[in-house]
Amino acid sequence: MGILLAAETTGAGLVMIVYIVLIVAFIYFFMIRPQKKEQKKTAAMLSAIEIGDYVLTSSGFYGTIIDITDDTVIVEFGSNKNCRIPMQKTAIAQVEKATE
């Protein structure tokens, strides 16, 4: 009886292992890997910002970077030149390089 039970569970166990491996591979290739790619792209964009770059913030405001520190930037909004707001670098959604 024990040998028969072991033979039945071996085939079912193998199928179960194959399904688990397929599910883990699916999660990795369709969820984890693209997210890591996006994080690398965002980190590269934030490390390449410079003073004078035109940025779009995550709240939807367009502005120009006037000062950069380690993890914060000071962004000048509008043509008023008096609206300068410090914010975290992570609040920057897009960067357009300054043209000279």
N, C-alpha and C positions, 0 to 999 in steps of 0.2 A: 504494500500500500504506500509506503514511504517513497519508493522508487518511482511509482506511477505519479504521485503528487509532485515530485521534483521534476519530472519530465514535462508535466503540464505547465508548471510555473516558469520553466526556463523559456519556452516560446513566448508566453505572455509577458514575461519580464523583459525579454529582448525587445519586443515591440514597444513596451512602455519606455525603455531607455531611448530607443530611436525617436519616439515622439517628444520626449523631454529635450533631447539634443536639438531637434528641429525647432522647437519652440524657443529655446535659448538662442539659437542662431538667428531666428527671425527677429527676436527682440533686439539683439545686438545690431544687426545690419539695418533695421528699419527704424530704430528708436535711439539707441545710444550713440552709434557712430555719427549720424548726421548732427546730433546735438553737439558732440565734441568738435566737429568741423566748424559749426557755427560759432562756438565759443572761441576757437582759435582765430577765426576771421575777425571777430569783434575785438579780441585782445590785440591783434595786429593793427586794426584801425585805430584803436585808442592809443597805442604806443607811438603811432606815426603822426599824431596831431601836433600842430605847431601854432605859434602865435600868428594871428591874422587869418586863420582858416575859418571858413563859413560853415556853421554846424546847424543841424536840426536836433533839438532835444527830444526826449521821449514824451514830453508834454505837448509837443507840436510847435514850439517857438523856434524861429530862426534867429541866429545871432552870430557875432564874430568873437573869436577867442582873443582876449587881450592879456591874459596872464595864465601860466600853468605852474602848478606845484605837483607834489607827488601823486596825490589822489583827488585833487580838486582843480577846477578851472574857473576863471572869472570870464563870464560871457557878457558882451555888450549887445543889448537888444534895441532894434529900431534905429532911426536916424537922430534920436534925441541926444545921444552920447552921454546921458546922465543915468541911464538905466543899466547898471552893471550888477550882475547877480553872480555870487559864487555858487558853484554846484559841483557835485561829484562827477568824475569822468564817466562813470557808468550811466549817467543820465543822457549821454550823447548817443543818438541813434544813427546819424549819418554825418559824414564829413565831406566837404567839398574844398579841395585845396585852393589856396589863394593864388590868383594869377597876377603876375607882375607886368 
